Structure formats: structure tokens, C-alpha cells
Amino acid sequence: MTLQWQPGFDGGSEQTFTIVYIDTSTSQNYSVRGIEDSVGGNMLTYDVKQGIFASDKYLFWITARNDLGSSPAADTEAETPGTIERGAHVHSLTCE
């Protein structure tokens, strides 16, 4: 499953991102921390692999963090198809 987002203005400080997600069928949660910002404010893409199963629904939250603290979480949900093709783009979201 691939998530894409457009980083918002970070105030000039280096920022990193955290993805937290939950498989709603099992209530299992996962997190990926320390995702580095893109160069020049380009779209960020992250392939989520851990805990992704066919025909499941997931809730995602993405937060940004820099020297000034953490952003509010941007959230979205996505459902995987009955079969998952390697590298399939399932959902995008925009963080501002």
C-alpha cells in the first residue's frame, strides 16, 4: 500500500514524518517514525508493508515534527482489494 502526501510549510526547520495506522479488522496498530522530508517540498511517497493484508480496512494518521513541535495529524482510511498487487497505489492524502 502506498501513501503519498504533500508536506506543508515547515517554518524552515528540518522536519520528519510519522505514520500511525490501524488494521480495523484486528485492531492491530503500527507506526513508522523518522520519515525524512522531500527535497524542495516535493510529494512524499511511502510504501507501507508491515501488517497490510488483502480485503482489510486501515485508518492512517500522518504527523510532521520539527524544532517547533508536532503538527496535528492528517488522517485518511483505505481498504485493500481482495488481492494486493506488488507496488499497487491504493490511496493518497495531502498534509498541510
Phi and psi in radians as a Rosetta constraint file:
Dihedral C 1 N 2 CA 2 C 2 CIRCULARHARMONIC -1.973 0.35
Dihedral N 2 CA 2 C 2 N 3 CIRCULARHARMONIC 2.242 0.35
Dihedral C 2 N 3 CA 3 C 3 CIRCULARHARMONIC -1.846 0.35
Dihedral N 3 CA 3 C 3 N 4 CIRCULARHARMONIC 2.445 0.35
Dihedral C 3 N 4 CA 4 C 4 CIRCULARHARMONIC -2.260 0.35
Dihedral N 4 CA 4 C 4 N 5 CIRCULARHARMONIC 2.471 0.35
Dihedral C 4 N 5 CA 5 C 5 CIRCULARHARMONIC -2.649 0.35
Dihedral N 5 CA 5 C 5 N 6 CIRCULARHARMONIC 2.704 0.35
Dihedral C 5 N 6 CA 6 C 6 CIRCULARHARMONIC -1.748 0.35
Dihedral N 6 CA 6 C 6 N 7 CIRCULARHARMONIC 1.985 0.35
Dihedral C 6 N 7 CA 7 C 7 CIRCULARHARMONIC -1.089 0.35
Dihedral N 7 CA 7 C 7 N 8 CIRCULARHARMONIC 2.486 0.35
Dihedral C 7 N 8 CA 8 C 8 CIRCULARHARMONIC -1.462 0.35
Dihedral N 8 CA 8 C 8 N 9 CIRCULARHARMONIC 3.099 0.35
Dihedral C 8 N 9 CA 9 C 9 CIRCULARHARMONIC -1.116 0.35
Dihedral N 9 CA 9 C 9 N 10 CIRCULARHARMONIC 2.282 0.35
Dihedral C 9 N 10 CA 10 C 10 CIRCULARHARMONIC -1.796 0.35
Dihedral N 10 CA 10 C 10 N 11 CIRCULARHARMONIC 0.156 0.35
Dihedral C 10 N 11 CA 11 C 11 CIRCULARHARMONIC 1.328 0.35
Dihedral N 11 CA 11 C 11 N 12 CIRCULARHARMONIC 0.171 0.35
Dihedral C 11 N 12 CA 12 C 12 CIRCULARHARMONIC 1.628 0.35
Dihedral N 12 CA 12 C 12 N 13 CIRCULARHARMONIC -0.245 0.35
Dihedral C 12 N 13 CA 13 C 13 CIRCULARHARMONIC -1.466 0.35
Dihedral N 13 CA 13 C 13 N 14 CIRCULARHARMONIC 2.610 0.35
Dihedral C 13 N 14 CA 14 C 14 CIRCULARHARMONIC -1.071 0.35
Dihedral N 14 CA 14 C 14 N 15 CIRCULARHARMONIC 2.374 0.35
Dihedral C 14 N 15 CA 15 C 15 CIRCULARHARMONIC -2.213 0.35
Dihedral N 15 CA 15 C 15 N 16 CIRCULARHARMONIC 2.669 0.35
Dihedral C 15 N 16 CA 16 C 16 CIRCULARHARMONIC -2.225 0.35
Dihedral N 16 CA 16 C 16 N 17 CIRCULARHARMONIC 2.885 0.35
Dihedral C 16 N 17 CA 17 C 17 CIRCULARHARMONIC -2.182 0.35
Dihedral N 17 CA 17 C 17 N 18 CIRCULARHARMONIC 2.634 0.35
Dihedral C 17 N 18 CA 18 C 18 CIRCULARHARMONIC -2.182 0.35
Dihedral N 18 CA 18 C 18 N 19 CIRCULARHARMONIC 2.324 0.35
Dihedral C 18 N 19 CA 19 C 19 CIRCULARHARMONIC -1.911 0.35
Dihedral N 19 CA 19 C 19 N 20 CIRCULARHARMONIC 2.224 0.35
Dihedral C 19 N 20 CA 20 C 20 CIRCULARHARMONIC -2.082 0.35
Dihedral N 20 CA 20 C 20 N 21 CIRCULARHARMONIC 2.339 0.35
Dihedral C 20 N 21 CA 21 C 21 CIRCULARHARMONIC -2.511 0.35
Dihedral N 21 CA 21 C 21 N 22 CIRCULARHARMONIC 2.692 0.35
Dihedral C 21 N 22 CA 22 C 22 CIRCULARHARMONIC -2.244 0.35
Dihedral N 22 CA 22 C 22 N 23 CIRCULARHARMONIC 2.323 0.35
Dihedral C 22 N 23 CA 23 C 23 CIRCULARHARMONIC -1.448 0.35
Dihedral N 23 CA 23 C 23 N 24 CIRCULARHARMONIC 1.951 0.35
Dihedral C 23 N 24 CA 24 C 24 CIRCULARHARMONIC -1.202 0.35
Dihedral N 24 CA 24 C 24 N 25 CIRCULARHARMONIC -0.345 0.35
Dihedral C 24 N 25 CA 25 C 25 CIRCULARHARMONIC -1.374 0.35
Dihedral N 25 CA 25 C 25 N 26 CIRCULARHARMONIC -0.444 0.35
Dihedral C 25 N 26 CA 26 C 26 CIRCULARHARMONIC -2.045 0.35
Dihedral N 26 CA 26 C 26 N 27 CIRCULARHARMONIC -0.190 0.35
Dihedral C 26 N 27 CA 27 C 27 CIRCULARHARMONIC 1.114 0.35
Dihedral N 27 CA 27 C 27 N 28 CIRCULARHARMONIC 0.237 0.35
Dihedral C 27 N 28 CA 28 C 28 CIRCULARHARMONIC -1.290 0.35
Dihedral N 28 CA 28 C 28 N 29 CIRCULARHARMONIC 2.331 0.35
Dihedral C 28 N 29 CA 29 C 29 CIRCULARHARMONIC -2.020 0.35
Dihedral N 29 CA 29 C 29 N 30 CIRCULARHARMONIC 2.706 0.35
Dihedral C 29 N 30 CA 30 C 30 CIRCULARHARMONIC -2.412 0.35
Dihedral N 30 CA 30 C 30 N 31 CIRCULARHARMONIC 2.755 0.35
Dihedral C 30 N 31 CA 31 C 31 CIRCULARHARMONIC -2.538 0.35
Dihedral N 31 CA 31 C 31 N 32 CIRCULARHARMONIC 2.585 0.35
Dihedral C 31 N 32 CA 32 C 32 CIRCULARHARMONIC -2.227 0.35
Dihedral N 32 CA 32 C 32 N 33 CIRCULARHARMONIC 2.076 0.35
Dihedral C 32 N 33 CA 33 C 33 CIRCULARHARMONIC -1.977 0.35
Dihedral N 33 CA 33 C 33 N 34 CIRCULARHARMONIC 2.769 0.35
Dihedral C 33 N 34 CA 34 C 34 CIRCULARHARMONIC 1.323 0.35
Dihedral N 34 CA 34 C 34 N 35 CIRCULARHARMONIC 0.485 0.35
Dihedral C 34 N 35 CA 35 C 35 CIRCULARHARMONIC -1.287 0.35
Dihedral N 35 CA 35 C 35 N 36 CIRCULARHARMONIC 2.155 0.35
Dihedral C 35 N 36 CA 36 C 36 CIRCULARHARMONIC -1.350 0.35
Dihedral N 36 CA 36 C 36 N 37 CIRCULARHARMONIC 2.627 0.35
Dihedral C 36 N 37 CA 37 C 37 CIRCULARHARMONIC -1.165 0.35
Dihedral N 37 CA 37 C 37 N 38 CIRCULARHARMONIC 2.756 0.35
Dihedral C 37 N 38 CA 38 C 38 CIRCULARHARMONIC -1.402 0.35
Dihedral N 38 CA 38 C 38 N 39 CIRCULARHARMONIC 2.833 0.35
Dihedral C 38 N 39 CA 39 C 39 CIRCULARHARMONIC -1.468 0.35
Dihedral N 39 CA 39 C 39 N 40 CIRCULARHARMONIC 2.244 0.35
Dihedral C 39 N 40 CA 40 C 40 CIRCULARHARMONIC 1.277 0.35
Dihedral N 40 CA 40 C 40 N 41 CIRCULARHARMONIC 0.322 0.35
Dihedral C 40 N 41 CA 41 C 41 CIRCULARHARMONIC 1.272 0.35
Dihedral N 41 CA 41 C 41 N 42 CIRCULARHARMONIC 0.369 0.35
Dihedral C 41 N 42 CA 42 C 42 CIRCULARHARMONIC -1.231 0.35
Dihedral N 42 CA 42 C 42 N 43 CIRCULARHARMONIC 2.845 0.35
Dihedral C 42 N 43 CA 43 C 43 CIRCULARHARMONIC -1.007 0.35
Dihedral N 43 CA 43 C 43 N 44 CIRCULARHARMONIC 2.380 0.35
Dihedral C 43 N 44 CA 44 C 44 CIRCULARHARMONIC -1.707 0.35
Dihedral N 44 CA 44 C 44 N 45 CIRCULARHARMONIC 2.485 0.35
Dihedral C 44 N 45 CA 45 C 45 CIRCULARHARMONIC -2.257 0.35
Dihedral N 45 CA 45 C 45 N 46 CIRCULARHARMONIC 2.353 0.35
Dihedral C 45 N 46 CA 46 C 46 CIRCULARHARMONIC -2.396 0.35
Dihedral N 46 CA 46 C 46 N 47 CIRCULARHARMONIC 2.231 0.35
Dihedral C 46 N 47 CA 47 C 47 CIRCULARHARMONIC -1.544 0.35
Dihedral N 47 CA 47 C 47 N 48 CIRCULARHARMONIC 1.977 0.35
Dihedral C 47 N 48 CA 48 C 48 CIRCULARHARMONIC -1.529 0.35
Dihedral N 48 CA 48 C 48 N 49 CIRCULARHARMONIC 2.124 0.35
Dihedral C 48 N 49 CA 49 C 49 CIRCULARHARMONIC -2.066 0.35
Dihedral N 49 CA 49 C 49 N 50 CIRCULARHARMONIC -0.658 0.35
Dihedral C 49 N 50 CA 50 C 50 CIRCULARHARMONIC -1.225 0.35
Dihedral N 50 CA 50 C 50 N 51 CIRCULARHARMONIC 2.247 0.35
Dihedral C 50 N 51 CA 51 C 51 CIRCULARHARMONIC 1.278 0.35
Dihedral N 51 CA 51 C 51 N 52 CIRCULARHARMONIC 0.329 0.35
Dihedral C 51 N 52 CA 52 C 52 CIRCULARHARMONIC -1.736 0.35
Dihedral N 52 CA 52 C 52 N 53 CIRCULARHARMONIC 2.153 0.35
Dihedral C 52 N 53 CA 53 C 53 CIRCULARHARMONIC -2.257 0.35
Dihedral N 53 CA 53 C 53 N 54 CIRCULARHARMONIC 2.689 0.35
Dihedral C 53 N 54 CA 54 C 54 CIRCULARHARMONIC -1.064 0.35
Dihedral N 54 CA 54 C 54 N 55 CIRCULARHARMONIC 2.513 0.35
Dihedral C 54 N 55 CA 55 C 55 CIRCULARHARMONIC 1.081 0.35
Dihedral N 55 CA 55 C 55 N 56 CIRCULARHARMONIC 0.463 0.35
Dihedral C 55 N 56 CA 56 C 56 CIRCULARHARMONIC -1.930 0.35
Dihedral N 56 CA 56 C 56 N 57 CIRCULARHARMONIC 2.715 0.35
Dihedral C 56 N 57 CA 57 C 57 CIRCULARHARMONIC -1.872 0.35
Dihedral N 57 CA 57 C 57 N 58 CIRCULARHARMONIC 2.420 0.35
Dihedral C 57 N 58 CA 58 C 58 CIRCULARHARMONIC -2.249 0.35
Dihedral N 58 CA 58 C 58 N 59 CIRCULARHARMONIC 2.536 0.35
Dihedral C 58 N 59 CA 59 C 59 CIRCULARHARMONIC -1.908 0.35
Dihedral N 59 CA 59 C 59 N 60 CIRCULARHARMONIC 2.335 0.35
Dihedral C 59 N 60 CA 60 C 60 CIRCULARHARMONIC -2.129 0.35
Dihedral N 60 CA 60 C 60 N 61 CIRCULARHARMONIC 2.519 0.35
Dihedral C 60 N 61 CA 61 C 61 CIRCULARHARMONIC -2.315 0.35
Dihedral N 61 CA 61 C 61 N 62 CIRCULARHARMONIC 2.351 0.35
Dihedral C 61 N 62 CA 62 C 62 CIRCULARHARMONIC -2.162 0.35
Dihedral N 62 CA 62 C 62 N 63 CIRCULARHARMONIC 2.275 0.35
Dihedral C 62 N 63 CA 63 C 63 CIRCULARHARMONIC -2.168 0.35
Dihedral N 63 CA 63 C 63 N 64 CIRCULARHARMONIC 2.633 0.35
Dihedral C 63 N 64 CA 64 C 64 CIRCULARHARMONIC -1.864 0.35
Dihedral N 64 CA 64 C 64 N 65 CIRCULARHARMONIC 2.616 0.35
Dihedral C 64 N 65 CA 65 C 65 CIRCULARHARMONIC -2.425 0.35
Dihedral N 65 CA 65 C 65 N 66 CIRCULARHARMONIC 2.355 0.35
Dihedral C 65 N 66 CA 66 C 66 CIRCULARHARMONIC -2.465 0.35
Dihedral N 66 CA 66 C 66 N 67 CIRCULARHARMONIC -2.893 0.35
Dihedral C 66 N 67 CA 67 C 67 CIRCULARHARMONIC -1.045 0.35
Dihedral N 67 CA 67 C 67 N 68 CIRCULARHARMONIC -0.404 0.35
Dihedral C 67 N 68 CA 68 C 68 CIRCULARHARMONIC -1.567 0.35
Dihedral N 68 CA 68 C 68 N 69 CIRCULARHARMONIC -0.153 0.35
Dihedral C 68 N 69 CA 69 C 69 CIRCULARHARMONIC 2.228 0.35
Dihedral N 69 CA 69 C 69 N 70 CIRCULARHARMONIC -2.768 0.35
Dihedral C 69 N 70 CA 70 C 70 CIRCULARHARMONIC -1.879 0.35
Dihedral N 70 CA 70 C 70 N 71 CIRCULARHARMONIC 2.606 0.35
Dihedral C 70 N 71 CA 71 C 71 CIRCULARHARMONIC -1.443 0.35
Dihedral N 71 CA 71 C 71 N 72 CIRCULARHARMONIC 2.856 0.35
Dihedral C 71 N 72 CA 72 C 72 CIRCULARHARMONIC -1.107 0.35
Dihedral N 72 CA 72 C 72 N 73 CIRCULARHARMONIC 2.674 0.35
Dihedral C 72 N 73 CA 73 C 73 CIRCULARHARMONIC -1.361 0.35
Dihedral N 73 CA 73 C 73 N 74 CIRCULARHARMONIC 2.372 0.35
Dihedral C 73 N 74 CA 74 C 74 CIRCULARHARMONIC -1.574 0.35
Dihedral N 74 CA 74 C 74 N 75 CIRCULARHARMONIC 2.395 0.35
Dihedral C 74 N 75 CA 75 C 75 CIRCULARHARMONIC -2.258 0.35
Dihedral N 75 CA 75 C 75 N 76 CIRCULARHARMONIC 2.746 0.35
Dihedral C 75 N 76 CA 76 C 76 CIRCULARHARMONIC -2.796 0.35
Dihedral N 76 CA 76 C 76 N 77 CIRCULARHARMONIC 2.936 0.35
Dihedral C 76 N 77 CA 77 C 77 CIRCULARHARMONIC -2.296 0.35
Dihedral N 77 CA 77 C 77 N 78 CIRCULARHARMONIC 2.698 0.35
Dihedral C 77 N 78 CA 78 C 78 CIRCULARHARMONIC -2.586 0.35
Dihedral N 78 CA 78 C 78 N 79 CIRCULARHARMONIC 2.654 0.35
Dihedral C 78 N 79 CA 79 C 79 CIRCULARHARMONIC -2.152 0.35
Dihedral N 79 CA 79 C 79 N 80 CIRCULARHARMONIC 2.344 0.35
Dihedral C 79 N 80 CA 80 C 80 CIRCULARHARMONIC -1.415 0.35
Dihedral N 80 CA 80 C 80 N 81 CIRCULARHARMONIC 2.597 0.35
Dihedral C 80 N 81 CA 81 C 81 CIRCULARHARMONIC -1.237 0.35
Dihedral N 81 CA 81 C 81 N 82 CIRCULARHARMONIC 3.034 0.35
Dihedral C 81 N 82 CA 82 C 82 CIRCULARHARMONIC -1.036 0.35
Dihedral N 82 CA 82 C 82 N 83 CIRCULARHARMONIC -0.539 0.35
Dihedral C 82 N 83 CA 83 C 83 CIRCULARHARMONIC -2.239 0.35
Dihedral N 83 CA 83 C 83 N 84 CIRCULARHARMONIC 2.525 0.35
Dihedral C 83 N 84 CA 84 C 84 CIRCULARHARMONIC -1.908 0.35
Dihedral N 84 CA 84 C 84 N 85 CIRCULARHARMONIC 2.080 0.35
Dihedral C 84 N 85 CA 85 C 85 CIRCULARHARMONIC -1.463 0.35
Dihedral N 85 CA 85 C 85 N 86 CIRCULARHARMONIC 2.421 0.35
Dihedral C 85 N 86 CA 86 C 86 CIRCULARHARMONIC -1.008 0.35
Dihedral N 86 CA 86 C 86 N 87 CIRCULARHARMONIC 2.223 0.35
Dihedral C 86 N 87 CA 87 C 87 CIRCULARHARMONIC 1.379 0.35
Dihedral N 87 CA 87 C 87 N 88 CIRCULARHARMONIC 0.187 0.35
Dihedral C 87 N 88 CA 88 C 88 CIRCULARHARMONIC -1.163 0.35
Dihedral N 88 CA 88 C 88 N 89 CIRCULARHARMONIC 2.383 0.35
Dihedral C 88 N 89 CA 89 C 89 CIRCULARHARMONIC -1.530 0.35
Dihedral N 89 CA 89 C 89 N 90 CIRCULARHARMONIC 2.030 0.35
Dihedral C 89 N 90 CA 90 C 90 CIRCULARHARMONIC -1.796 0.35
Dihedral N 90 CA 90 C 90 N 91 CIRCULARHARMONIC -0.694 0.35
Dihedral C 90 N 91 CA 91 C 91 CIRCULARHARMONIC -2.728 0.35
Dihedral N 91 CA 91 C 91 N 92 CIRCULARHARMONIC 2.649 0.35
Dihedral C 91 N 92 CA 92 C 92 CIRCULARHARMONIC -2.261 0.35
Dihedral N 92 CA 92 C 92 N 93 CIRCULARHARMONIC 2.633 0.35
Dihedral C 92 N 93 CA 93 C 93 CIRCULARHARMONIC -2.529 0.35
Dihedral N 93 CA 93 C 93 N 94 CIRCULARHARMONIC 2.757 0.35
Dihedral C 93 N 94 CA 94 C 94 CIRCULARHARMONIC -1.989 0.35
Dihedral N 94 CA 94 C 94 N 95 CIRCULARHARMONIC 2.220 0.35
Dihedral C 94 N 95 CA 95 C 95 CIRCULARHARMONIC -1.801 0.35
Dihedral N 95 CA 95 C 95 N 96 CIRCULARHARMONIC 2.284 0.35
